[in-house]
Amino acid sequence: MIVYKIRLKSDPTRYVKGTPYYLSYDGTGRTFEKLGRLRAFITGVLNNYNREYIPDWEIVELEVVERGVKNVHEVITQEKLIKLIIKDYNEN
């Protein structure tokens, strides 16, 4: 699967985050799963007079590859899982 991010040319460690109305930047940024959503975001920026930022942007294509599968209990801590089970038991 291909995903897209918008990265700053002036600082390649920072990616666009936020909305077309409120742009911000951080180390992870916003991920666009479809090219149409990326285009819509850029069009929104153009329509909201934030055009001055666009020349400093570049689009990064990332390929996401499935590495494996885990069960839920393998990614949640034991303490959190026990807490949730006890909470559910006490509510019923």
C-alpha positions as CSV (number, residue, x, y, z in Angstrom):
1,M,0.0,0.0,0.0
2,I,1.3,3.5,-0.9
3,V,0.7,6.4,1.5
4,Y,1.6,10.0,1.1
5,K,3.0,12.7,3.4
6,I,3.9,16.3,2.9
7,R,7.4,17.2,4.0
8,L,9.2,20.5,4.3
9,K,12.1,21.0,1.8
10,S,13.8,23.4,4.3
11,D,13.6,20.8,7.1
12,P,13.2,17.2,5.9
13,T,12.6,16.0,9.5
14,R,9.2,17.9,9.7
15,Y,5.9,16.9,8.1
16,V,2.7,18.8,7.6
17,K,0.1,18.2,10.3
18,G,-3.3,19.8,10.9
19,T,-5.9,21.0,8.5
20,P,-5.9,23.3,5.5
21,Y,-7.1,26.0,7.8
22,Y,-4.6,25.4,10.6
23,L,-1.2,24.1,9.4
24,S,1.3,22.8,11.8
25,Y,4.4,20.7,11.5
26,D,6.0,17.8,13.5
27,G,8.2,14.7,13.2
28,T,5.4,12.3,12.1
29,G,2.9,14.5,10.3
30,R,-0.4,13.6,8.6
31,T,-0.7,10.5,6.4
32,F,-2.9,10.4,3.3
33,E,-3.9,7.0,2.3
34,K,-5.3,8.1,-1.1
35,L,-3.9,10.5,-3.7
36,G,-7.4,12.1,-3.9
37,R,-7.3,13.0,-0.2
38,L,-3.8,14.5,-0.6
39,R,-5.1,16.6,-3.6
40,A,-8.1,17.7,-1.6
41,F,-5.9,18.8,1.3
42,I,-3.6,20.8,-1.0
43,T,-6.7,22.4,-2.8
44,G,-8.0,23.3,0.7
45,V,-4.7,25.0,1.5
46,L,-4.9,26.9,-1.8
47,N,-8.4,28.0,-1.1
48,N,-7.5,29.3,2.4
49,Y,-4.8,31.6,1.3
50,N,-2.0,29.6,2.9
51,R,-0.3,29.4,-0.5
52,E,3.0,30.8,0.7
53,Y,3.9,27.5,2.3
54,I,3.4,25.3,-0.7
55,P,6.7,26.1,-2.5
56,D,8.5,24.6,0.6
57,W,6.6,21.3,0.4
58,E,7.5,18.1,-1.2
59,I,5.3,15.0,-1.4
60,V,6.8,11.8,0.0
61,E,5.5,8.4,-1.2
62,L,5.9,5.6,1.4
63,E,5.2,2.0,0.8
64,V,3.7,0.3,3.8
65,V,4.4,-3.4,4.0
66,E,2.6,-5.8,6.4
67,R,5.3,-7.4,8.6
68,G,3.2,-9.6,10.8
69,V,0.0,-10.0,12.9
70,K,-0.4,-9.7,16.6
71,N,-3.2,-10.4,19.0
72,V,-4.6,-7.5,21.0
73,H,-3.1,-8.9,24.3
74,E,0.3,-8.8,22.7
75,V,0.3,-5.0,22.3
76,I,-1.4,-4.0,25.5
77,T,0.4,-4.1,28.8
78,Q,-0.7,-6.8,31.3
79,E,-1.6,-4.2,33.9
80,K,-3.9,-2.4,31.5
81,L,-5.5,-5.6,30.3
82,I,-6.2,-6.7,33.9
83,K,-7.6,-3.3,34.8
84,L,-10.0,-3.5,31.8
85,I,-11.1,-7.0,32.7
86,I,-11.7,-6.1,36.3
87,K,-13.6,-3.0,35.3
88,D,-15.8,-5.0,32.9
89,Y,-16.4,-7.7,35.6
90,N,-17.4,-5.0,38.2
91,E,-19.8,-3.3,35.8
92,N,-21.7,-6.6,35.1
